[in-house]
Amino acid sequence: MSNSIFQNVIVQLKEVSDRTFGVIDTEGTVIACTDATLLGERWGDAAVKAAGADGVVSFNQKCFKPIWNGSGNMEYAAFCTGSDDAARSSCQLAYIALNDFKSFYEEKHDRGTFVKNIIMDNILPGDIYIRAKELHFATDVPRAVFLVRQVGHTDVATVDVLSGMFPDKSADFVVSINESDVAVVKQILPTTEQEELEKLAQSMADTLKNELFIKTVIGFGTVAEHLRSLADSYKEAQTAIDVGKVFDSEKTIINYLSLGIGRLIYQLPTTLCEIFLDEVFQKNSIDALDKETLFTINKFFENNLNVSETSRKLFVHRNTLVYRLEKIKKITGLDLREFDHAIVFKVALMVRQYLNSRKTQ
């Protein structure tokens, strides 16, 4: 624990008594005290005396009470000045306050570490149940996992801002993954819809943009119904961001369930993708199509293969669009007005996009 954590509690004790309160570590070093002039002093004999005591012990006009760790060894000792009965009572009260706060702090810290170990696959599945029981952690409540990736410049305050959005520290967790990534594990209701999760992700993105001027991309996976599913949901959130970067770079909120065929293509070996393109475009390579033709094709897909609607959006005559489609058929052998051909062509475009993204990595 940080010494400043104890200091915050000690300062509050000063308001209820004029005695000097403090904490020493196993070496006897004063690490927190209401009298700042004593900080850093070393009372080795007092530490030895406190470590051998079961309760409050008086030494050198001060009362000490050991604070034990989980192994039954003294980790710290609370103290207050004086050796009378009132001093012993004050020392006991200081011990209760410090020990309770230490337990609360460590449990909170351990719960966050526990969640991080789960999503990073750093804990065995069998140990999840054991650790969850020790930390009084609900195992079978639905949770959503969001991966917040900072784009461009990063800010360490991102964790603090996101933590402020989720004040229930017993149910929600904000975990720093690396310099740019932060994971948010949010407990949700069984009735929570995907649209609500997208709104929550958008709220996180807007808050970070407004408060820290940070641009983010946020991905989230399927809802984890059990603790052991958190790692899978986190990996899905990663995949959502990675696939979105390839096939829809303008999107900043990406739901794993909405990735569609892009997710399948992203998992294919590049050699298989290259073979697929060679088989589809036997007459001519897809690179034989100029930018204007590719733009026409994408507009045709955006308008659900509707010739009239596409020509209107392109501001061209219907016959002009039909001519372009015939030209595409002549070059590639695929007639985009036929549904099966259109599907193959659409997949081929996405495969080409995927291969290009791999070349730039």
Secondary structure, DSSP 8 states (H G I E B T S, - for coil): --HHHHHHHHHHHTTT-SS-EEEEETT-BEEEESSGGGTT-B-HHHHHHHHT-SS-EEETTEEEEEEE-TTSSEEEEEEEE--SHHHHHHHHHHHHHHHHHHHHHHHHHHHHHHHHHHHTT-S-HHHHHHHHHHTT--SSS-EEEEEEEEESS--TTHHHHHHHH---TTT-EEEE-SSSEEEEEEE--TT--HHHHHHHHHHHHHHHHHHH--EEEEEE-S-BSSGGGHHHHHHHHHHHHHHHHHH-TT-SEEEGGG-THHHHHHTS-HHHHHHHHHHHTSSS-GGGS-HHHHHHHHHHHHTTT-HHHHHHHHTS-HHHHHHHHHHHHHHHS--TTSHHHHHHHHHHHHHHHHHHHHHT-
